[in-house]
Amino acid sequence: METNRRRALGMGLEELFGAEVLDMDSLEEKIVNTTPKEEIENINISEIRANPYQPRKNFDPKTLEELASSIKEHGVFQPIIVKKSIRGYELIAGERRVRASQLAGLETVPAIIREFNDEEMMEIALLENLQREDLNPIEEAIAYVRLMETKGLSQDQLAQKLGKTRSYVTNMIGLLNLPDSVKELVIQRKLPATHARTLSKMKDEQKVIELADRVINEGLTTSVLEELAQDKIYEKRYKMERKETEENITYKHIQELLCEKLSTKVKIRKSKIEINFQDLADFNRIMEILKINE
């Protein structure tokens, strides 16, 4: 029985990662549904260690507190997934549940124990974070690269499996070219991803650092940054002293929000909204975000 269950789980995992679109919810649902209730064990939290392939390094304290409050009132709704190790257990899925359970004062947590190899553990950890957690852009980019390396995927193939455009994946991976000090600003969410993508296309590292500081200190919009990022304009020492019109000030924040939401360049001027797209696939992606059906 145990051998058959392992074989079925292995086939399910292989089928998942060979599917057209990667889906963490399907994987976890499959594991939970094929596990008899009597096999779900309460294990000591002190015996659980994090998945070594977990790309997430930062967890939002506020959301953890909210989850901890829910656990105090209702308990852990869904068991975590672990694998047995030499000392205790290695966490495969559910790190937020474990951390929140600790905050809630629990000593044990319900768990499903399964066997996975190192490559499968890495893939599951990456998928869980990409689809369920609010990764910062640098963590997301690192997760993309790791998935490409472990599965031997091109950027086109990865984009298709994640249900994203090739340009989005390319732009995110490009963030890893930023200087370390600028990447840290992105991780801390001081530098918006839209601005970081523009800077990642520049070759002069010193100019990238200087412009990143100006974005933070002067509140440069993406459109102004794109102009400044062009070497010729930058060399002419483009002056920011010009006063913004009342219209620019009014719509600046909305323009920035749209850029972030749509992951593309957006301009608001003269009672018009201009949204850039690269191709038909990118156009359809934007239409889906805006929930506009043809």
C-alpha positions in Angstrom: 0.0 0.0 0.0 2.7 2.5 1.0 4.7 1.8 -2.1 1.7 2.3 -4.4 0.9 5.6 -2.6 4.4 6.8 -3.1 4.3 5.9 -6.8 1.0 7.6 -7.3 2.3 10.8 -5.6 5.4 10.8 -7.7 3.4 10.4 -10.9 1.1 13.3 -9.7 4.1 15.5 -9.1 5.7 14.7 -12.5 2.3 15.3 -14.2 2.0 18.6 -12.4 5.4 19.9 -13.6 4.8 18.6 -17.1 1.4 20.4 -17.3 0.8 23.4 -19.4 0.5 25.7 -16.4 2.2 25.1 -13.1 -0.3 25.0 -10.2 0.6 24.7 -6.6 -3.1 24.5 -5.5 -3.6 21.3 -7.6 -0.5 19.7 -6.1 -1.4 20.4 -2.5 -5.1 19.5 -3.1 -3.9 16.2 -4.6 -1.7 15.4 -1.6 -4.4 16.3 1.0 -7.2 14.4 -0.8 -5.1 11.2 -1.2 -4.1 11.2 2.5 -6.4 9.3 4.9 -7.3 11.4 7.9 -5.7 8.9 10.2 -2.4 9.6 8.5 -2.4 13.3 9.4 -0.1 13.6 12.4 0.3 16.4 15.0 4.1 17.0 15.1 6.1 19.2 17.4 6.9 22.6 15.8 10.3 22.5 17.5 11.2 19.5 15.3 10.4 21.3 12.0 13.1 23.1 10.1 12.6 25.3 7.0 12.8 24.0 3.5 16.5 24.7 2.5 15.3 25.7 -1.0 12.8 28.2 0.3 13.4 31.5 -1.7 11.5 33.7 0.8 13.6 35.3 3.4 11.2 38.0 4.6 7.8 37.5 6.0 5.3 40.3 6.6 4.8 40.6 10.4 1.3 42.1 10.0 0.0 39.2 7.9 1.6 36.6 10.2 -0.1 38.2 13.2 -3.5 38.1 11.3 -3.0 34.4 10.5 -1.9 33.7 14.1 -5.1 35.3 15.4 -7.2 33.1 13.0 -5.3 30.0 14.2 -5.9 30.9 17.8 -9.6 31.0 17.1 -10.1 28.3 14.5 -6.9 26.2 14.6 -4.8 25.3 11.6 -7.3 24.8 8.8 -5.0 22.8 6.4 -2.1 20.5 7.4 1.4 21.4 6.4 3.5 19.0 4.3 6.8 17.8 5.5 9.4 15.1 4.8 11.2 13.0 7.5 14.8 14.0 8.0 17.7 12.7 10.2 16.6 15.2 12.8 12.9 15.8 12.9 11.2 17.1 9.7 12.0 19.3 6.7 9.2 21.6 5.7 7.9 21.3 2.1 4.8 23.5 2.1 3.2 25.8 4.7 6.0 27.8 6.3 3.6 30.7 7.0 1.3 28.4 8.9 4.2 27.1 11.0 5.4 30.6 11.8 1.9 31.8 12.6 1.2 28.7 14.8 4.4 29.6 16.8 3.1 33.1 17.3 -0.3 31.7 18.4 1.5 29.7 21.1 0.9 26.2 19.6 3.4 23.5 20.3 2.2 21.1 17.6 0.8 21.5 14.1 -1.1 19.0 11.8 1.1 17.6 9.1 1.2 15.2 6.2 4.5 13.3 5.9 5.6 12.5 2.4 8.9 11.6 0.7 10.3 14.1 -1.9 13.8 14.4 -3.4 15.8 17.6 -3.3 14.7 18.7 -6.8 11.0 18.2 -6.0 11.4 20.1 -2.7 12.9 23.0 -4.5 10.2 23.1 -7.2 7.4 23.0 -4.6 8.9 25.7 -2.5 9.4 28.0 -5.5 5.8 27.3 -6.7 4.2 27.9 -3.3 5.9 31.3 -3.0 5.3 32.4 -6.6 1.6 31.6 -6.5 0.7 32.3 -2.9 3.0 34.7 -1.3 3.8 38.3 -1.8 7.4 37.8 -2.8 9.5 41.0 -3.3 10.6 41.4 -7.0 14.1 40.2 -6.3 12.9 37.0 -4.6 10.5 36.5 -7.5 13.3 36.9 -10.1 15.5 34.4 -8.2 12.6 31.9 -8.1 12.2 32.2 -11.9 15.9 31.6 -12.5 15.9 28.5 -10.2 12.8 27.1 -11.9 14.4 27.5 -15.3 17.6 25.8 -14.1 15.9 22.9 -12.3 13.4 22.2 -15.1 15.7 23.2 -18.1 13.1 25.7 -19.3 13.6 28.7 -21.6 12.1 32.1 -20.6 9.3 31.5 -23.2 8.5 28.1 -21.7 8.6 29.4 -18.1 6.3 32.3 -19.0 3.8 29.9 -20.6 3.8 27.5 -17.6 3.3 30.4 -15.2 0.6 32.0 -17.3 2.7 35.2 -17.8 4.1 37.0 -20.8 7.6 36.5 -22.0 8.3 40.2 -21.5 7.2 40.1 -17.9 9.5 37.2 -17.1 12.4 38.8 -19.0 12.0 42.1 -17.2 11.8 40.5 -13.8 14.9 38.4 -14.3 16.6 41.6 -15.6 16.3 43.0 -12.0 19.1 40.7 -11.0 21.5 42.8 -13.1 21.1 45.7 -10.7 23.9 46.7 -8.3 23.5 45.0 -4.9 22.7 48.3 -3.2 19.9 49.0 -5.6 18.6 45.4 -5.3 18.4 46.0 -1.6 16.2 49.0 -2.1 13.9 46.9 -4.2 13.8 44.2 -1.5 12.9 46.8 1.1 10.2 48.1 -1.3 11.7 51.6 -1.2 12.3 51.4 -5.0 9.2 50.4 -7.0 9.5 47.5 -9.5 8.5 49.7 -12.4 11.4 52.0 -11.8 13.8 49.2 -11.1 13.0 47.6 -14.4 13.9 50.8 -16.2 17.2 51.0 -14.3 18.0 47.4 -14.9 18.4 48.1 -18.6 21.2 50.6 -18.0 24.9 49.6 -18.2 26.5 52.3 -16.2 26.4 51.1 -12.6 27.1 54.4 -11.0 24.3 56.1 -12.9 21.9 53.4 -11.8 22.8 54.0 -8.2 22.5 57.8 -8.6 19.1 57.6 -10.4 17.8 55.1 -7.8 18.6 57.7 -5.1 16.8 60.4 -7.1 13.7 58.2 -7.4 13.6 57.9 -3.6 14.6 61.4 -2.7 12.8 63.3 -5.5 9.9 61.1 -6.3 10.7 60.7 -10.0 7.9 59.3 -12.1 8.6 56.3 -14.4 8.3 58.5 -17.5 10.8 61.0 -16.2 13.1 58.2 -15.1 12.9 56.7 -18.6 14.0 60.0 -20.1 16.9 60.4 -17.6 18.0 56.8 -18.2 18.8 57.6 -21.7 22.5 58.5 -21.7 22.3 61.5 -23.9 19.7 63.2 -21.9 21.4 62.3 -18.6 24.7 63.7 -19.8 23.0 67.0 -20.5 22.2 67.1 -16.8 18.4 67.1 -17.2 17.1 69.6 -14.7 14.3 68.6 -12.4 13.6 72.1 -11.1 10.8 72.5 -13.6 7.5 72.8 -11.7 5.0 70.1 -12.3 1.6 71.3 -13.6 -1.4 70.9 -11.3 -2.7 68.1 -13.6 0.6 66.1 -13.3 0.5 66.4 -9.5 -3.1 65.3 -9.4 -2.6 62.2 -11.5 0.9 61.2 -10.6 0.0 58.8 -7.9 -2.7 57.1 -10.1 -0.3 56.8 -12.9 2.2 55.1 -10.7 -0.4 52.7 -9.4 -1.5 51.7 -12.9 2.1 51.1 -13.9 2.5 48.7 -11.0 -0.8 46.9 -11.5 -0.4 46.5 -15.3 3.4 45.9 -15.3 3.8 48.3 -18.2 4.3 52.0 -19.0 1.3 54.2 -18.4 0.9 57.9 -19.0 -1.9 60.2 -18.0 -2.0 63.6 -19.8 -4.5 65.9 -21.4 -7.5 63.9 -20.2 -6.1 60.7 -21.8 -4.7 57.5 -20.4 -2.0 55.9 -22.6 -1.1 52.2 -21.9 1.8 50.6 -23.6 1.8 47.0 -24.8 4.4 45.0 -26.7 2.3 42.5 -28.7 -1.1 40.8 -28.9 -0.3 38.5 -26.0 0.7 41.4 -23.8 -2.5 43.3 -24.9 -4.6 40.3 -23.9 -2.8 40.1 -20.5 -3.7 43.8 -19.8 -7.3 43.2 -20.8 -7.5 40.3 -18.4 -6.1 42.4 -15.6 -8.7 45.1 -16.4 -11.4 42.4 -16.6 -12.4 43.5 -20.1 -13.8 40.8 -22.3 -13.8 41.1 -26.1 
